[in-house]
Amino acid sequence: MDSSSGEPSSRIFHHTGFRAYVTAQTCSSLSFQIISLAVSWQLYSMTHSAFMLGMIGLMQFVPSVLLALPAGHLADQYNRKSLILGGQSVEFLAAIGLILMSFLMPGSAVLLLSLVFIFSLARAFEGPSMTSLLPALLPASVLSKGMATNQVFREAMVIAGPMAGGLLYVVSPALAYGTAAVCYLISLLVMMRLKYQHEPLKPLPMTLRNLFAGLDFIVKRKDVLGVISLDLFAVLLGGVTALLPVFAHDVLHTGAWGLGALRAAPSVGALVTGIWVSRNSFHRHTGLIMFGCVAGFGVATVVFALSHNVVLSLLALVALGGFDMVSMVIRGAMVQLDTPDAMRGRVNAVNSIFINTSNQLGEFETGVLASAIGAVSASVIGGVGTLVVVGLWMVMFPQLRRRQQLSHSEMTENV
């Protein structure tokens, strides 16, 4: 990496479209975190059922898979800003629905889950358009900085959102949902002011061939296939998030405060590293840096698994979050820059399916393996498995390993 060339990170915010994008994303991320905390706590207070908490995950997962390809197709056919506004409008109305439910039907678990499902439908509909919009707001030479900067704000909301949601919920569930609704309204108003030039394309029918065009593109572009599949298998094998309560209670012998610290540690690492990435550019050995960071993710997983010291465990999770941030920015920028704008919606839709699937199945795989051989052994196997995947992918995708820059073309554009 090199900070001596490219556009300074401070000047990224001179792009008014990017400034509006980050503001809207930050507000919607804060809203999502507040609602996630409030919904889970309220539902558990109603039912005292772990199964019902699992239903929240199901209500989020099903729309993300079922709507991804149609939403990606629409993102490539219609004005992405308009699609985002449509999705966020529904999310705002769902938040209003949660407020009304808290006053009128505070004990209805079915209604609560129904509103979560509507909320998740809107997020799935909005997702490909939101992801595909960013490359149109910044020159290619600073796209990685823009992605890192945006992710820094999102990670900050991952830390601040649950804390804010918990404090607001103590006063009143309606206050938590009301704050989230206000944040969504701000996001909507900012997004309305975002300047984005949509170029109409030749209409394509929503056939199976067009819906799966993103997957076909990924298979044919070896670098894109390598990047997306690396993320899929690394997360599938290396995730330890689902086992943090086990490590906190049985391995590290700490309480709720320790679990909270363990959950926050990866976001702290990602936040600090993201600030550094947003101030630097990738100009040489980008492929090797990406592979090295995924390998670092695996090593940090193994260190965490074998640690019996809270401080060492926290440091390992901080490192894990930092490695993941760098590799995530590189992977994301490569996918965006290697994909024509007319295909970005569908490619990002397929990528989102892979990400959601790897996260969900990764937690399931880790939980099943841990129940059979123990949390420590399962996590060590997961970390070592990630290292094996990195080695295999470096052999299977040599062009990706040798890649010097984020884009295949020399990036000399400055604004």
C-alpha positions, -999 to 999 in steps of 0.1 A, spaced: 0 0 0 11 36 -7 -3 68 7 19 90 -16 -3 89 -46 -40 91 -54 -66 114 -40 -62 123 -3 -89 107 18 -100 141 30 -109 151 -5 -132 121 -10 -158 141 9 -155 169 -17 -176 146 -39 -211 156 -29 -227 124 -41 -204 103 -19 -210 126 11 -247 121 8 -242 83 2 -222 79 34 -246 100 54 -276 80 43 -258 47 48 -247 57 83 -282 68 93 -298 36 79 -271 14 96 -278 31 129 -315 25 125 -309 -12 116 -287 -18 147 -312 -1 170 -342 -20 156 -322 -53 157 -314 -49 194 -350 -37 203 -368 -64 183 -347 -93 198 -351 -80 233 -388 -74 230 -395 -107 214 -375 -126 241 -394 -106 268 -426 -118 252 -418 -154 247 -386 -164 267 -379 -187 237 -345 -191 220 -364 -207 191 -383 -174 185 -350 -155 185 -339 -179 158 -370 -170 139 -358 -134 136 -327 -147 117 -350 -168 95 -372 -137 87 -341 -119 76 -324 -147 57 -353 -159 35 -359 -125 18 -322 -119 13 -320 -151 -7 -354 -150 -25 -353 -114 -36 -315 -110 -43 -316 -120 -80 -348 -101 -89 -335 -70 -70 -302 -73 -88 -320 -74 -122 -340 -43 -113 -309 -25 -101 -294 -30 -137 -326 -19 -154 -340 11 -134 -328 41 -116 -308 28 -86 -315 59 -65 -353 55 -70 -351 18 -60 -331 27 -28 -357 54 -20 -385 28 -24 -368 3 -1 -360 28 26 -395 42 25 -408 7 33 -383 4 61 -394 37 75 -430 26 74 -420 -7 91 -404 13 119 -436 33 123 -455 0 124 -432 -12 153 -440 20 172 -477 15 168 -474 -22 178 -456 -12 210 -486 9 220 -515 -11 206 -504 -48 205 -473 -50 227 -476 -87 232 -480 -99 196 -450 -120 186 -466 -128 153 -471 -91 144 -435 -84 155 -421 -111 133 -443 -100 104 -429 -65 106 -394 -79 108 -402 -98 76 -415 -67 58 -384 -48 70 -361 -75 56 -380 -76 23 -373 -39 19 -336 -43 28 -332 -72 3 -349 -51 -24 -326 -21 -17 -293 -39 -12 -280 -45 -48 -289 -10 -58 -272 6 -28 -240 -15 -34 -240 -8 -71 -245 29 -67 -211 37 -50 -188 32 -80 -209 59 -99 -201 85 -72 -163 83 -71 -135 79 -96 -120 45 -98 -87 57 -84 -102 63 -50 -130 37 -49 -111 16 -23 -107 46 -1 -144 54 -5 -154 18 4 -131 18 34 -145 51 46 -180 40 42 -172 8 61 -156 27 89 -189 46 95 -209 13 93 -186 -4 118 -189 26 141 -227 21 140 -222 -16 148 -206 -5 180 -228 25 188 -261 12 175 -267 -16 200 -256 6 229 -280 33 218 -307 8 212 -303 -7 247 -304 27 265 -334 38 245 -353 5 251 -348 9 288 -369 41 286 -394 27 261 -395 3 232 -415 30 213 -386 55 219 -361 30 204 -383 24 173 -391 61 171 -354 71 170 -348 45 143 -377 59 123 -362 94 126 -328 81 114 -345 64 84 -363 97 76 -330 115 76 -315 89 53 -345 93 29 -342 130 28 -304 129 22 -308 103 -5 -334 124 -22 -308 152 -26 -281 128 -39 -271 137 -75 -269 106 -96 -271 104 -134 -290 73 -145 -284 62 -180 -314 42 -193 -305 8 -207 -322 -14 -232 -350 -31 -213 -344 -68 -205 -372 -92 -196 -370 -109 -162 -362 -143 -176 -342 -170 -159 -313 -163 -183 -312 -126 -174 -317 -133 -136 -288 -156 -136 -266 -134 -158 -247 -122 -128 -237 -158 -119 -227 -165 -155 -205 -134 -155 -188 -144 -123 -181 -180 -135 -165 -166 -167 -144 -139 -150 -118 -159 -131 -106 -131 -109 -142 -122 -98 -149 -159 -92 -117 -163 -71 -125 -133 -50 -161 -142 -43 -155 -179 -37 -125 -171 -14 -148 -150 8 -175 -177 8 -152 -205 19 -131 -185 43 -161 -172 62 -178 -205 60 -149 -222 78 -133 -195 99 -163 -178 117 -162 -180 155 -189 -154 163 -216 -180 171 -193 -196 197 -184 -164 216 -208 -171 245 -192 -206 249 -157 -191 250 -168 -163 274 -184 -187 298 -165 -220 296 -130 -210 283 -123 -175 295 -146 -177 326 -159 -142 322 -194 -127 325 -217 -107 304 -193 -78 302 -167 -101 288 -191 -114 261 -199 -78 252 -162 -70 249 -156 -101 227 -185 -92 204 -172 -56 201 -135 -64 195 -137 -74 158 -156 -42 150 -130 -22 169 -102 -38 148 -122 -32 116 -129 5 126 -92 13 134 -79 -5 103 -106 10 81 -95 45 91 -59 35 80 -71 19 47 -92 50 39 -60 71 39 -39 48 18 -40 33 -17 -33 -1 -31 -8 1 -59 14 -30 -57 10 -67 -48 -28 -62 -41 -36 -99 -47 -9 -110 -23 -21 -85 3 -56 -99 0 -45 -135 4 -22 -125 33 -50 -108 51 -74 -138 47 -45 -160 60 -41 -135 89 -78 -139 96 -73 -177 99 -42 -173 122 -61 -149 144 -89 -174 146 -65 -202 158 -49 -178 183 -83 -169 197 -93 -206 199 -62 -216 219 -62 -186 242 -72 -189 278 -64 -152 286 -91 -125 281 -66 -99 269 -50 -122 243 -84 -133 231 -95 -97 227 -63 -88 208 -68 -118 185 -104 -107 177 -92 -71 171 -66 -85 147 -92 -107 131 -115 -77 125 -86 -57 111 -75 -84 86 -111 -89 75 -115 -52 69 -85 -50 45 -94 -81 26 -131 -70 24 -122 -37 9 -98 -53 -16 -124 -80 -26 -152 -55 -28 -133 -30 -49 -120 -57 -73 -156 -70 -79 -169 -35 -85 -141 -25 -108 -140 -57 -128 -178 -56 -134 -194 -34 -161 -219 -9 -146 -247 -26 -166 -240 -59 -147 -232 -46 -112 -267 -50 -98 -269 -87 -107 -233 -95 -98 -237 -77 -64 -269 -97 -59 -251 -130 -64 -223 -118 -41 -248 -109 -14 -263 -144 -16 -229 -159 -11 -221 -136 18 -254 -142 36 -252 -179 29 -216 -182 42 -224 -162 74 -255 -183 82 -242 -217 72 -208 -208 88 -225 -203 121 -245 -235 116 -214 -255 106 -194 -241 135 -222 -249 160 -227 -285 148 -189 -292 148 -185 -276 182 -213 -297 196 -195 -328 184 -158 -321 193 -159 -289 214 -157 -252 207 -119 -250 209 -113 -278 185 -140 -267 161 -125 -231 160 -90 -244 155 -102 -266 126 -120 -236 112 -89 -214 113 -67 -240 98 -93 -247 72 -92 -210 62 -54 -213 58 -58 -244 36 -84 -225 14 -60 -196 10 -32 -220 -2 -55 -238 -26 -69 -205 -40 -34 -191 -46 -27 -222 -67 -61 -223 -85 -62 -186 -93 -25 -176 -101 -36 -145 -120 -54 -132 -89 -23 -140 -68 -1 -120 -92 -25 -91 -95 -8 -58 -87 -37 -33 -87 -74 -32 -78 -82 -26 -114 -68 -43 -144 -61 -10 -160 -36 15 -146 -55 39 -123 -41 73 -129 -73 93 -126 -73 122 -102 -101 146 -94 
